[in-house]
Amino acid sequence: MLYIGKDTLVPKKDIIMILDYKEALNNDDTNKFLNKLNSEAHSFYIEEYGIKSIIISKFLEKYFIYYSPISSATLLKRSKS
């Protein structure tokens, strides 16, 4: 399990990708991908302000997008332990 903030855990095996929030918004292709995925995914904002990363997971053929206040670098380190 990966802790992504505010009592939220995501199974590591279900995580597809972890993105840096600012980089994802600044990249046109990634931004288009996220907009398209948003139409079919369940989105969860761990906190409304201070978003630093985006975690995309898939469970039972459903996509989930988590907006986390924890940096993508920190989440990557946690995912490897």
mmCIF file of the N, C-alpha and C atoms, coordinates in Angstrom:
data_MODEL
# 
_entry.id   MODEL 
# 
loop_
_atom_site.group_PDB 
_atom_site.id 
_atom_site.type_symbol 
_atom_site.label_atom_id 
_atom_site.label_alt_id 
_atom_site.label_comp_id 
_atom_site.label_asym_id 
_atom_site.label_entity_id 
_atom_site.label_seq_id 
_atom_site.pdbx_PDB_ins_code 
_atom_site.Cartn_x 
_atom_site.Cartn_y 
_atom_site.Cartn_z 
_atom_site.occupancy 
_atom_site.B_iso_or_equiv 
_atom_site.pdbx_formal_charge 
_atom_site.auth_seq_id 
_atom_site.auth_comp_id 
_atom_site.auth_asym_id 
_atom_site.auth_atom_id 
_atom_site.pdbx_PDB_model_num 
ATOM 1   N N  . MET A 1 1  ? 0.838   -1.182 0.000   1.00 0.00 ? 1  MET A N  1 
ATOM 2   C CA . MET A 1 1  ? 0.000   0.000  0.000   1.00 0.00 ? 1  MET A CA 1 
ATOM 3   C C  . MET A 1 1  ? 0.886   1.251  0.000   1.00 0.00 ? 1  MET A C  1 
ATOM 4   N N  . LEU A 1 2  ? 0.428   2.258  -0.700  1.00 0.00 ? 2  LEU A N  1 
ATOM 5   C CA . LEU A 1 2  ? 1.156   3.517  -0.776  1.00 0.00 ? 2  LEU A CA 1 
ATOM 6   C C  . LEU A 1 2  ? 0.312   4.611  -0.141  1.00 0.00 ? 2  LEU A C  1 
ATOM 7   N N  . TYR A 1 3  ? 0.880   5.261  0.872   1.00 0.00 ? 3  TYR A N  1 
ATOM 8   C CA . TYR A 1 3  ? 0.210   6.372  1.539   1.00 0.00 ? 3  TYR A CA 1 
ATOM 9   C C  . TYR A 1 3  ? 0.366   7.616  0.674   1.00 0.00 ? 3  TYR A C  1 
ATOM 10  N N  . ILE A 1 4  ? -0.768  8.231  0.267   1.00 0.00 ? 4  ILE A N  1 
ATOM 11  C CA . ILE A 1 4  ? -0.700  9.404  -0.604  1.00 0.00 ? 4  ILE A CA 1 
ATOM 12  C C  . ILE A 1 4  ? -1.237  10.671 0.056   1.00 0.00 ? 4  ILE A C  1 
ATOM 13  N N  . GLY A 1 5  ? -1.511  10.595 1.364   1.00 0.00 ? 5  GLY A N  1 
ATOM 14  C CA . GLY A 1 5  ? -1.943  11.768 2.108   1.00 0.00 ? 5  GLY A CA 1 
ATOM 15  C C  . GLY A 1 5  ? -3.298  11.602 2.746   1.00 0.00 ? 5  GLY A C  1 
ATOM 16  N N  . LYS A 1 6  ? -3.491  12.279 3.861   1.00 0.00 ? 6  LYS A N  1 
ATOM 17  C CA . LYS A 1 6  ? -4.764  12.378 4.577   1.00 0.00 ? 6  LYS A CA 1 
ATOM 18  C C  . LYS A 1 6  ? -5.490  11.035 4.704   1.00 0.00 ? 6  LYS A C  1 
ATOM 19  N N  . ASP A 1 7  ? -4.837  10.067 5.316   1.00 0.00 ? 7  ASP A N  1 
ATOM 20  C CA . ASP A 1 7  ? -5.419  8.746  5.571   1.00 0.00 ? 7  ASP A CA 1 
ATOM 21  C C  . ASP A 1 7  ? -5.812  7.989  4.307   1.00 0.00 ? 7  ASP A C  1 
ATOM 22  N N  . THR A 1 8  ? -5.202  8.307  3.168   1.00 0.00 ? 8  THR A N  1 
ATOM 23  C CA . THR A 1 8  ? -5.537  7.636  1.910   1.00 0.00 ? 8  THR A CA 1 
ATOM 24  C C  . THR A 1 8  ? -4.405  6.710  1.503   1.00 0.00 ? 8  THR A C  1 
ATOM 25  N N  . LEU A 1 9  ? -4.755  5.454  1.263   1.00 0.00 ? 9  LEU A N  1 
ATOM 26  C CA . LEU A 1 9  ? -3.809  4.442  0.816   1.00 0.00 ? 9  LEU A CA 1 
ATOM 27  C C  . LEU A 1 9  ? -4.279  3.885  -0.521  1.00 0.00 ? 9  LEU A C  1 
ATOM 28  N N  . VAL A 1 10 ? -3.326  3.626  -1.415  1.00 0.00 ? 10 VAL A N  1 
ATOM 29  C CA . VAL A 1 10 ? -3.626  3.025  -2.710  1.00 0.00 ? 10 VAL A CA 1 
ATOM 30  C C  . VAL A 1 10 ? -2.753  1.778  -2.840  1.00 0.00 ? 10 VAL A C  1 
ATOM 31  N N  . PRO A 1 11 ? -3.324  0.645  -3.234  1.00 0.00 ? 11 PRO A N  1 
ATOM 32  C CA . PRO A 1 11 ? -2.505  -0.552 -3.428  1.00 0.00 ? 11 PRO A CA 1 
ATOM 33  C C  . PRO A 1 11 ? -1.448  -0.303 -4.508  1.00 0.00 ? 11 PRO A C  1 
ATOM 34  N N  . LYS A 1 12 ? -0.209  -0.607 -4.205  1.00 0.00 ? 12 LYS A N  1 
ATOM 35  C CA . LYS A 1 12 ? 0.887   -0.379 -5.148  1.00 0.00 ? 12 LYS A CA 1 
ATOM 36  C C  . LYS A 1 12 ? 0.659   -1.104 -6.462  1.00 0.00 ? 12 LYS A C  1 
ATOM 37  N N  . LYS A 1 13 ? 0.092   -2.300 -6.394  1.00 0.00 ? 13 LYS A N  1 
ATOM 38  C CA . LYS A 1 13 ? -0.100  -3.102 -7.605  1.00 0.00 ? 13 LYS A CA 1 
ATOM 39  C C  . LYS A 1 13 ? -1.111  -2.480 -8.567  1.00 0.00 ? 13 LYS A C  1 
ATOM 40  N N  . ASP A 1 14 ? -1.959  -1.578 -8.079  1.00 0.00 ? 14 ASP A N  1 
ATOM 41  C CA . ASP A 1 14 ? -2.983  -0.942 -8.903  1.00 0.00 ? 14 ASP A CA 1 
ATOM 42  C C  . ASP A 1 14 ? -2.523  0.370  -9.534  1.00 0.00 ? 14 ASP A C  1 
ATOM 43  N N  . ILE A 1 15 ? -1.369  0.885  -9.114  1.00 0.00 ? 15 ILE A N  1 
ATOM 44  C CA . ILE A 1 15 ? -0.894  2.184  -9.606  1.00 0.00 ? 15 ILE A CA 1 
ATOM 45  C C  . ILE A 1 15 ? -0.314  2.030  -11.012 1.00 0.00 ? 15 ILE A C  1 
ATOM 46  N N  . ILE A 1 16 ? -0.818  2.861  -11.904 1.00 0.00 ? 16 ILE A N  1 
ATOM 47  C CA . ILE A 1 16 ? -0.334  2.875  -13.283 1.00 0.00 ? 16 ILE A CA 1 
ATOM 48  C C  . ILE A 1 16 ? 0.786   3.891  -13.437 1.00 0.00 ? 16 ILE A C  1 
ATOM 49  N N  . MET A 1 17 ? 0.567   5.088  -12.882 1.00 0.00 ? 17 MET A N  1 
ATOM 50  C CA . MET A 1 17 ? 1.602   6.121  -12.966 1.00 0.00 ? 17 MET A CA 1 
ATOM 51  C C  . MET A 1 17 ? 1.439   7.165  -11.874 1.00 0.00 ? 17 MET A C  1 
ATOM 52  N N  . ILE A 1 18 ? 2.563   7.808  -11.595 1.00 0.00 ? 18 ILE A N  1 
ATOM 53  C CA . ILE A 1 18 ? 2.608   8.937  -10.666 1.00 0.00 ? 18 ILE A CA 1 
ATOM 54  C C  . ILE A 1 18 ? 3.226   10.097 -11.440 1.00 0.00 ? 18 ILE A C  1 
ATOM 55  N N  . LEU A 1 19 ? 2.501   11.210 -11.471 1.00 0.00 ? 19 LEU A N  1 
ATOM 56  C CA . LEU A 1 19 ? 2.946   12.370 -12.236 1.00 0.00 ? 19 LEU A CA 1 
ATOM 57  C C  . LEU A 1 19 ? 3.152   13.578 -11.332 1.00 0.00 ? 19 LEU A C  1 
ATOM 58  N N  . ASP A 1 20 ? 4.115   14.417 -11.701 1.00 0.00 ? 20 ASP A N  1 
ATOM 59  C CA . ASP A 1 20 ? 4.274   15.701 -11.046 1.00 0.00 ? 20 ASP A CA 1 
ATOM 60  C C  . ASP A 1 20 ? 3.148   16.600 -11.550 1.00 0.00 ? 20 ASP A C  1 
ATOM 61  N N  . TYR A 1 21 ? 2.415   17.215 -10.654 1.00 0.00 ? 21 TYR A N  1 
ATOM 62  C CA . TYR A 1 21 ? 1.231   17.997 -11.010 1.00 0.00 ? 21 TYR A CA 1 
ATOM 63  C C  . TYR A 1 21 ? 1.552   19.155 -11.956 1.00 0.00 ? 21 TYR A C  1 
ATOM 64  N N  . LYS A 1 22 ? 2.543   19.971 -11.619 1.00 0.00 ? 22 LYS A N  1 
ATOM 65  C CA . LYS A 1 22 ? 2.878   21.130 -12.456 1.00 0.00 ? 22 LYS A CA 1 
ATOM 66  C C  . LYS A 1 22 ? 3.378   20.708 -13.828 1.00 0.00 ? 22 LYS A C  1 
ATOM 67  N N  . GLU A 1 23 ? 4.208   19.684 -13.869 1.00 0.00 ? 23 GLU A N  1 
ATOM 68  C CA . GLU A 1 23 ? 4.722   19.188 -15.150 1.00 0.00 ? 23 GLU A CA 1 
ATOM 69  C C  . GLU A 1 23 ? 3.589   18.640 -16.015 1.00 0.00 ? 23 GLU A C  1 
ATOM 70  N N  . ALA A 1 24 ? 2.649   17.934 -15.397 1.00 0.00 ? 24 ALA A N  1 
ATOM 71  C CA . ALA A 1 24 ? 1.523   17.369 -16.136 1.00 0.00 ? 24 ALA A CA 1 
ATOM 72  C C  . ALA A 1 24 ? 0.653   18.468 -16.740 1.00 0.00 ? 24 ALA A C  1 
ATOM 73  N N  . LEU A 1 25 ? 0.446   19.554 -16.001 1.00 0.00 ? 25 LEU A N  1 
ATOM 74  C CA . LEU A 1 25 ? -0.372  20.648 -16.514 1.00 0.00 ? 25 LEU A CA 1 
ATOM 75  C C  . LEU A 1 25 ? 0.326   21.418 -17.627 1.00 0.00 ? 25 LEU A C  1 
ATOM 76  N N  . ASN A 1 26 ? 1.650   21.469 -17.576 1.00 0.00 ? 26 ASN A N  1 
ATOM 77  C CA . ASN A 1 26 ? 2.416   22.212 -18.578 1.00 0.00 ? 26 ASN A CA 1 
ATOM 78  C C  . ASN A 1 26 ? 2.684   21.433 -19.856 1.00 0.00 ? 26 ASN A C  1 
ATOM 79  N N  . ASN A 1 27 ? 2.477   20.125 -19.835 1.00 0.00 ? 27 ASN A N  1 
ATOM 80  C CA . ASN A 1 27 ? 2.711   19.304 -21.009 1.00 0.00 ? 27 ASN A CA 1 
ATOM 81  C C  . ASN A 1 27 ? 1.382   19.092 -21.742 1.00 0.00 ? 27 ASN A C  1 
ATOM 82  N N  . ASP A 1 28 ? 1.301   19.549 -22.991 1.00 0.00 ? 28 ASP A N  1 
ATOM 83  C CA . ASP A 1 28 ? 0.046   19.474 -23.743 1.00 0.00 ? 28 ASP A CA 1 
ATOM 84  C C  . ASP A 1 28 ? -0.477  18.050 -23.886 1.00 0.00 ? 28 ASP A C  1 
ATOM 85  N N  . ASP A 1 29 ? 0.407   17.112 -24.220 1.00 0.00 ? 29 ASP A N  1 
ATOM 86  C CA . ASP A 1 29 ? -0.023  15.719 -24.418 1.00 0.00 ? 29 ASP A CA 1 
ATOM 87  C C  . ASP A 1 29 ? -0.545  15.105 -23.121 1.00 0.00 ? 29 ASP A C  1 
ATOM 88  N N  . THR A 1 30 ? 0.156   15.340 -22.033 1.00 0.00 ? 30 THR A N  1 
ATOM 89  C CA . THR A 1 30 ? -0.267  14.802 -20.742 1.00 0.00 ? 30 THR A CA 1 
ATOM 90  C C  . THR A 1 30 ? -1.577  15.447 -20.310 1.00 0.00 ? 30 THR A C  1 
ATOM 91  N N  . ASN A 1 31 ? -1.700  16.737 -20.534 1.00 0.00 ? 31 ASN A N  1 
ATOM 92  C CA . ASN A 1 31 ? -2.914  17.451 -20.180 1.00 0.00 ? 31 ASN A CA 1 
ATOM 93  C C  . ASN A 1 31 ? -4.113  16.909 -20.967 1.00 0.00 ? 31 ASN A C  1 
ATOM 94  N N  . LYS A 1 32 ? -3.944  16.650 -22.249 1.00 0.00 ? 32 LYS A N  1 
ATOM 95  C CA . LYS A 1 32 ? -5.012  16.065 -23.072 1.00 0.00 ? 32 LYS A CA 1 
ATOM 96  C C  . LYS A 1 32 ? -5.376  14.674 -22.573 1.00 0.00 ? 32 LYS A C  1 
ATOM 97  N N  . PHE A 1 33 ? -4.354  13.882 -22.235 1.00 0.00 ? 33 PHE A N  1 
ATOM 98  C CA . PHE A 1 33 ? -4.578  12.536 -21.709 1.00 0.00 ? 33 PHE A CA 1 
ATOM 99  C C  . PHE A 1 33 ? -5.398  12.583 -20.425 1.00 0.00 ? 33 PHE A C  1 
ATOM 100 N N  . LEU A 1 34 ? -5.028  13.481 -19.519 1.00 0.00 ? 34 LEU A N  1 
ATOM 101 C CA . LEU A 1 34 ? -5.744  13.591 -18.248 1.00 0.00 ? 34 LEU A CA 1 
ATOM 102 C C  . LEU A 1 34 ? -7.183  14.072 -18.450 1.00 0.00 ? 34 LEU A C  1 
ATOM 103 N N  . ASN A 1 35 ? -7.383  15.007 -19.351 1.00 0.00 ? 35 ASN A N  1 
ATOM 104 C CA . ASN A 1 35 ? -8.736  15.480 -19.627 1.00 0.00 ? 35 ASN A CA 1 
ATOM 105 C C  . ASN A 1 35 ? -9.613  14.360 -20.187 1.00 0.00 ? 35 ASN A C  1 
ATOM 106 N N  . LYS A 1 36 ? -9.053  13.570 -21.065 1.00 0.00 ? 36 LYS A N  1 
ATOM 107 C CA . LYS A 1 36 ? -9.805  12.447 -21.626 1.00 0.00 ? 36 LYS A CA 1 
ATOM 108 C C  . LYS A 1 36 ? -10.093 11.397 -20.554 1.00 0.00 ? 36 LYS A C  1 
ATOM 109 N N  . LEU A 1 37 ? -9.087  11.090 -19.750 1.00 0.00 ? 37 LEU A N  1 
ATOM 110 C CA . LEU A 1 37 ? -9.251  10.098 -18.683 1.00 0.00 ? 37 LEU A CA 1 
ATOM 111 C C  . LEU A 1 37 ? -10.257 10.557 -17.632 1.00 0.00 ? 37 LEU A C  1 
ATOM 112 N N  . ASN A 1 38 ? -10.309 11.852 -17.374 1.00 0.00 ? 38 ASN A N  1 
ATOM 113 C CA . ASN A 1 38 ? -11.237 12.412 -16.382 1.00 0.00 ? 38 ASN A CA 1 
ATOM 114 C C  . ASN A 1 38 ? -12.690 12.073 -16.690 1.00 0.00 ? 38 ASN A C  1 
ATOM 115 N N  . SER A 1 39 ? -13.018 11.921 -17.963 1.00 0.00 ? 39 SER A N  1 
ATOM 116 C CA . SER A 1 39 ? -14.407 11.640 -18.333 1.00 0.00 ? 39 SER A CA 1 
ATOM 117 C C  . SER A 1 39 ? -14.848 10.242 -17.924 1.00 0.00 ? 39 SER A C  1 
ATOM 118 N N  . GLU A 1 40 ? -13.894 9.325  -17.739 1.00 0.00 ? 40 GLU A N  1 
ATOM 119 C CA . GLU A 1 40 ? -14.264 7.957  -17.369 1.00 0.00 ? 40 GLU A CA 1 
ATOM 120 C C  . GLU A 1 40 ? -13.702 7.504  -16.023 1.00 0.00 ? 40 GLU A C  1 
ATOM 121 N N  . ALA A 1 41 ? -12.934 8.359  -15.382 1.00 0.00 ? 41 ALA A N  1 
ATOM 122 C CA . ALA A 1 41 ? -12.299 7.987  -14.116 1.00 0.00 ? 41 ALA A CA 1 
ATOM 123 C C  . ALA A 1 41 ? -13.012 8.614  -12.925 1.00 0.00 ? 41 ALA A C  1 
ATOM 124 N N  . HIS A 1 42 ? -12.771 8.035  -11.778 1.00 0.00 ? 42 HIS A N  1 
ATOM 125 C CA . HIS A 1 42 ? -13.233 8.604  -10.508 1.00 0.00 ? 42 HIS A CA 1 
ATOM 126 C C  . HIS A 1 42 ? -12.090 9.471  -9.980  1.00 0.00 ? 42 HIS A C  1 
ATOM 127 N N  . SER A 1 43 ? -12.357 10.730 -9.696  1.00 0.00 ? 43 SER A N  1 
ATOM 128 C CA . SER A 1 43 ? -11.319 11.640 -9.230  1.00 0.00 ? 43 SER A CA 1 
ATOM 129 C C  . SER A 1 43 ? -11.482 11.936 -7.749  1.00 0.00 ? 43 SER A C  1 
ATOM 130 N N  . PHE A 1 44 ? -10.338 11.973 -7.045  1.00 0.00 ? 44 PHE A N  1 
ATOM 131 C CA . PHE A 1 44 ? -10.325 12.253 -5.615  1.00 0.00 ? 44 PHE A CA 1 
ATOM 132 C C  . PHE A 1 44 ? -9.262  13.299 -5.321  1.00 0.00 ? 44 PHE A C  1 
ATOM 133 N N  . TYR A 1 45 ? -9.675  14.369 -4.687  1.00 0.00 ? 45 TYR A N  1 
ATOM 134 C CA . TYR A 1 45 ? -8.741  15.408 -4.257  1.00 0.00 ? 45 TYR A CA 1 
ATOM 135 C C  . TYR A 1 45 ? -8.450  15.168 -2.785  1.00 0.00 ? 45 TYR A C  1 
ATOM 136 N N  . ILE A 1 46 ? -7.212  14.752 -2.487  1.00 0.00 ? 46 ILE A N  1 
ATOM 137 C CA . ILE A 1 46 ? -6.824  14.492 -1.105  1.00 0.00 ? 46 ILE A CA 1 
ATOM 138 C C  . ILE A 1 46 ? -6.887  15.808 -0.324  1.00 0.00 ? 46 ILE A C  1 
ATOM 139 N N  . GLU A 1 47 ? -6.431  16.872 -0.954  1.00 0.00 ? 47 GLU A N  1 
ATOM 140 C CA . GLU A 1 47 ? -6.575  18.235 -0.443  1.00 0.00 ? 47 GLU A CA 1 
ATOM 141 C C  . GLU A 1 47 ? -6.851  19.134 -1.635  1.00 0.00 ? 47 GLU A C  1 
ATOM 142 N N  . GLU A 1 48 ? -7.654  20.159 -1.447  1.00 0.00 ? 48 GLU A N  1 
ATOM 143 C CA . GLU A 1 48 ? -8.008  21.034 -2.560  1.00 0.00 ? 48 GLU A CA 1 
ATOM 144 C C  . GLU A 1 48 ? -6.870  21.954 -2.975  1.00 0.00 ? 48 GLU A C  1 
ATOM 145 N N  . TYR A 1 49 ? -6.012  22.296 -2.031  1.00 0.00 ? 49 TYR A N  1 
ATOM 146 C CA . TYR A 1 49 ? -4.921  23.215 -2.319  1.00 0.00 ? 49 TYR A CA 1 
ATOM 147 C C  . TYR A 1 49 ? -3.589  22.512 -2.087  1.00 0.00 ? 49 TYR A C  1 
ATOM 148 N N  . GLY A 1 50 ? -2.571  22.999 -2.742  1.00 0.00 ? 50 GLY A N  1 
ATOM 149 C CA . GLY A 1 50 ? -1.244  22.432 -2.542  1.00 0.00 ? 50 GLY A CA 1 
ATOM 150 C C  . GLY A 1 50 ? -1.046  21.100 -3.228  1.00 0.00 ? 50 GLY A C  1 
ATOM 151 N N  . ILE A 1 51 ? -1.711  20.883 -4.354  1.00 0.00 ? 51 ILE A N  1 
ATOM 152 C CA . ILE A 1 51 ? -1.556  19.615 -5.086  1.00 0.00 ? 51 ILE A CA 1 
ATOM 153 C C  . ILE A 1 51 ? -0.157  19.571 -5.683  1.00 0.00 ? 51 ILE A C  1 
ATOM 154 N N  . LYS A 1 52 ? 0.533   18.455 -5.445  1.00 0.00 ? 52 LYS A N  1 
ATOM 155 C CA . LYS A 1 52 ? 1.891   18.298 -5.950  1.00 0.00 ? 52 LYS A CA 1 
ATOM 156 C C  . LYS A 1 52 ? 2.033   17.116 -6.898  1.00 0.00 ? 52 LYS A C  1 
ATOM 157 N N  . SER A 1 53 ? 1.107   16.157 -6.825  1.00 0.00 ? 53 SER A N  1 
ATOM 158 C CA . SER A 1 53 ? 1.231   14.992 -7.697  1.00 0.00 ? 53 SER A CA 1 
ATOM 159 C C  . SER A 1 53 ? -0.134  14.433 -8.073  1.00 0.00 ? 53 SER A C  1 
ATOM 160 N N  . ILE A 1 54 ? -0.108  13.647 -9.142  1.00 0.00 ? 54 ILE A N  1 
ATOM 161 C CA . ILE A 1 54 ? -1.301  12.960 -9.622  1.00 0.00 ? 54 ILE A CA 1 
ATOM 162 C C  . ILE A 1 54 ? -0.974  11.477 -9.664  1.00 0.00 ? 54 ILE A C  1 
ATOM 163 N N  . ILE A 1 55 ? -1.826  10.676 -9.050  1.00 0.00 ? 55 ILE A N  1 
ATOM 164 C CA . ILE A 1 55 ? -1.644  9.224  -9.034  1.00 0.00 ? 55 ILE A CA 1 
ATOM 165 C C  . ILE A 1 55 ? -2.798  8.628  -9.827  1.00 0.00 ? 55 ILE A C  1 
ATOM 166 N N  . ILE A 1 56 ? -2.468  7.824  -10.823 1.00 0.00 ? 56 ILE A N  1 
ATOM 167 C CA . ILE A 1 56 ? -3.495  7.156  -11.623 1.00 0.00 ? 56 ILE A CA 1 
ATOM 168 C C  . ILE A 1 56 ? -3.417  5.673  -11.328 1.00 0.00 ? 56 ILE A C  1 
ATOM 169 N N  . SER A 1 57 ? -4.568  5.109  -10.984 1.00 0.00 ? 57 SER A N  1 
ATOM 170 C CA . SER A 1 57 ? -4.612  3.683  -10.697 1.00 0.00 ? 57 SER A CA 1 
ATOM 171 C C  . SER A 1 57 ? -5.792  3.056  -11.425 1.00 0.00 ? 57 SER A C  1 
ATOM 172 N N  . LYS A 1 58 ? -5.754  1.736  -11.518 1.00 0.00 ? 58 LYS A N  1 
ATOM 173 C CA . LYS A 1 58 ? -6.831  0.984  -12.158 1.00 0.00 ? 58 LYS A CA 1 
ATOM 174 C C  . LYS A 1 58 ? -7.143  -0.213 -11.289 1.00 0.00 ? 58 LYS A C  1 
ATOM 175 N N  . PHE A 1 59 ? -8.430  -0.372 -10.977 1.00 0.00 ? 59 PHE A N  1 
ATOM 176 C CA . PHE A 1 59 ? -8.886  -1.491 -10.156 1.00 0.00 ? 59 PHE A CA 1 
ATOM 177 C C  . PHE A 1 59 ? -10.210 -1.973 -10.724 1.00 0.00 ? 59 PHE A C  1 
ATOM 178 N N  . LEU A 1 60 ? -10.304 -3.242 -11.013 1.00 0.00 ? 60 LEU A N  1 
ATOM 179 C CA . LEU A 1 60 ? -11.521 -3.843 -11.569 1.00 0.00 ? 60 LEU A CA 1 
ATOM 180 C C  . LEU A 1 60 ? -12.021 -3.086 -12.798 1.00 0.00 ? 60 LEU A C  1 
ATOM 181 N N  . GLU A 1 61 ? -11.095 -2.803 -13.713 1.00 0.00 ? 61 GLU A N  1 
ATOM 182 C CA . GLU A 1 61 ? -11.408 -2.128 -14.975 1.00 0.00 ? 61 GLU A CA 1 
ATOM 183 C C  . GLU A 1 61 ? -11.929 -0.696 -14.818 1.00 0.00 ? 61 GLU A C  1 
ATOM 184 N N  . LYS A 1 62 ? -11.721 -0.101 -13.651 1.00 0.00 ? 62 LYS A N  1 
ATOM 185 C CA . LYS A 1 62 ? -12.107 1.292  -13.424 1.00 0.00 ? 62 LYS A CA 1 
ATOM 186 C C  . LYS A 1 62 ? -10.852 2.095  -13.100 1.00 0.00 ? 62 LYS A C  1 
ATOM 187 N N  . TYR A 1 63 ? -10.798 3.297  -13.641 1.00 0.00 ? 63 TYR A N  1 
ATOM 188 C CA . TYR A 1 63 ? -9.662  4.184  -13.392 1.00 0.00 ? 63 TYR A CA 1 
ATOM 189 C C  . TYR A 1 63 ? -9.973  5.141  -12.245 1.00 0.00 ? 63 TYR A C  1 
ATOM 190 N N  . PHE A 1 64 ? -8.926  5.453  -11.491 1.00 0.00 ? 64 PHE A N  1 
ATOM 191 C CA . PHE A 1 64 ? -9.034  6.374  -10.369 1.00 0.00 ? 64 PHE A CA 1 
ATOM 192 C C  . PHE A 1 64 ? -7.890  7.380  -10.484 1.00 0.00 ? 64 PHE A C  1 
ATOM 193 N N  . ILE A 1 65 ? -8.220  8.650  -10.295 1.00 0.00 ? 65 ILE A N  1 
ATOM 194 C CA . ILE A 1 65 ? -7.213  9.712  -10.312 1.00 0.00 ? 65 ILE A CA 1 
ATOM 195 C C  . ILE A 1 65 ? -7.210  10.369 -8.940  1.00 0.00 ? 65 ILE A C  1 
ATOM 196 N N  . TYR A 1 66 ? -6.049  10.366 -8.313  1.00 0.00 ? 66 TYR A N  1 
ATOM 197 C CA . TYR A 1 66 ? -5.889  10.979 -6.994  1.00 0.00 ? 66 TYR A CA 1 
ATOM 198 C C  . TYR A 1 66 ? -4.986  12.195 -7.140  1.00 0.00 ? 66 TYR A C  1 
ATOM 199 N N  . TYR A 1 67 ? -5.400  13.317 -6.572  1.00 0.00 ? 67 TYR A N  1 
ATOM 200 C CA . TYR A 1 67 ? -4.595  14.537 -6.554  1.00 0.00 ? 67 TYR A CA 1 
ATOM 201 C C  . TYR A 1 67 ? -4.052  14.687 -5.137  1.00 0.00 ? 67 TYR A C  1 
ATOM 202 N N  . SER A 1 68 ? -2.741  14.541 -5.005  1.00 0.00 ? 68 SER A N  1 
ATOM 203 C CA . SER A 1 68 ? -2.108  14.445 -3.689  1.00 0.00 ? 68 SER A CA 1 
ATOM 204 C C  . SER A 1 68 ? -1.238  15.651 -3.355  1.00 0.00 ? 68 SER A C  1 
ATOM 205 N N  . PRO A 1 69 ? -1.174  15.997 -2.064  1.00 0.00 ? 69 PRO A N  1 
ATOM 206 C CA . PRO A 1 69 ? -0.286  17.075 -1.627  1.00 0.00 ? 69 PRO A CA 1 
ATOM 207 C C  . PRO A 1 69 ? 1.162   16.609 -1.423  1.00 0.00 ? 69 PRO A C  1 
ATOM 208 N N  . ILE A 1 70 ? 1.421   15.347 -1.660  1.00 0.00 ? 70 ILE A N  1 
ATOM 209 C CA . ILE A 1 70 ? 2.767   14.791 -1.485  1.00 0.00 ? 70 ILE A CA 1 
ATOM 210 C C  . ILE A 1 70 ? 3.472   14.773 -2.843  1.00 0.00 ? 70 ILE A C  1 
ATOM 211 N N  . SER A 1 71 ? 4.725   15.159 -2.880  1.00 0.00 ? 71 SER A N  1 
ATOM 212 C CA . SER A 1 71 ? 5.450   15.259 -4.147  1.00 0.00 ? 71 SER A CA 1 
ATOM 213 C C  . SER A 1 71 ? 5.603   13.900 -4.817  1.00 0.00 ? 71 SER A C  1 
ATOM 214 N N  . SER A 1 72 ? 5.706   13.933 -6.128  1.00 0.00 ? 72 SER A N  1 
ATOM 215 C CA . SER A 1 72 ? 5.864   12.700 -6.894  1.00 0.00 ? 72 SER A CA 1 
ATOM 216 C C  . SER A 1 72 ? 7.179   12.003 -6.543  1.00 0.00 ? 72 SER A C  1 
ATOM 217 N N  . ALA A 1 73 ? 8.226   12.780 -6.243  1.00 0.00 ? 73 ALA A N  1 
ATOM 218 C CA . ALA A 1 73 ? 9.516   12.188 -5.868  1.00 0.00 ? 73 ALA A CA 1 
ATOM 219 C C  . ALA A 1 73 ? 9.395   11.409 -4.555  1.00 0.00 ? 73 ALA A C  1 
ATOM 220 N N  . THR A 1 74 ? 8.688   11.971 -3.592  1.00 0.00 ? 74 THR A N  1 
ATOM 221 C CA . THR A 1 74 ? 8.482   11.291 -2.312  1.00 0.00 ? 74 THR A CA 1 
ATOM 222 C C  . THR A 1 74 ? 7.645   10.032 -2.504  1.00 0.00 ? 74 THR A C  1 
ATOM 223 N N  . LEU A 1 75 ? 6.605   10.126 -3.318  1.00 0.00 ? 75 LEU A N  1 
ATOM 224 C CA . LEU A 1 75 ? 5.763   8.958  -3.562  1.00 0.00 ? 75 LEU A CA 1 
ATOM 225 C C  . LEU A 1 75 ? 6.544   7.853  -4.271  1.00 0.00 ? 75 LEU A C  1 
ATOM 226 N N  . LEU A 1 76 ? 7.411   8.242  -5.188  1.00 0.00 ? 76 LEU A N  1 
ATOM 227 C CA . LEU A 1 76 ? 8.238   7.257  -5.872  1.00 0.00 ? 76 LEU A CA 1 
ATOM 228 C C  . LEU A 1 76 ? 9.143   6.530  -4.883  1.00 0.00 ? 76 LEU A C  1 
ATOM 229 N N  . LYS A 1 77 ? 9.771   7.285  -3.974  1.00 0.00 ? 77 LYS A N  1 
ATOM 230 C CA . LYS A 1 77 ? 10.630  6.665  -2.959  1.00 0.00 ? 77 LYS A CA 1 
ATOM 231 C C  . LYS A 1 77 ? 9.840   5.721  -2.083  1.00 0.00 ? 77 LYS A C  1 
ATOM 232 N N  . ARG A 1 78 ? 8.645   6.126  -1.665  1.00 0.00 ? 78 ARG A N  1 
ATOM 233 C CA . ARG A 1 78 ? 7.796   5.276  -0.817  1.00 0.00 ? 78 ARG A CA 1 
ATOM 234 C C  . ARG A 1 78 ? 7.357   4.016  -1.566  1.00 0.00 ? 78 ARG A C  1 
ATOM 235 N N  . SER A 1 79 ? 7.121   4.142  -2.853  1.00 0.00 ? 79 SER A N  1 
ATOM 236 C CA . SER A 1 79 ? 6.622   2.994  -3.620  1.00 0.00 ? 79 SER A CA 1 
ATOM 237 C C  . SER A 1 79 ? 7.684   1.909  -3.765  1.00 0.00 ? 79 SER A C  1 
ATOM 238 N N  . LYS A 1 80 ? 8.939   2.288  -3.649  1.00 0.00 ? 80 LYS A N  1 
ATOM 239 C CA . LYS A 1 80 ? 10.043  1.327  -3.807  1.00 0.00 ? 80 LYS A CA 1 
ATOM 240 C C  . LYS A 1 80 ? 10.371  0.596  -2.519  1.00 0.00 ? 80 LYS A C  1 
ATOM 241 N N  . SER A 1 81 ? 9.830   1.038  -1.401  1.00 0.00 ? 81 SER A N  1 
ATOM 242 C CA . SER A 1 81 ? 10.152  0.383  -0.134  1.00 0.00 ? 81 SER A CA 1 
ATOM 243 C C  . SER A 1 81 ? 9.172   -0.716 0.198   1.00 0.00 ? 81 SER A C  1 
# 
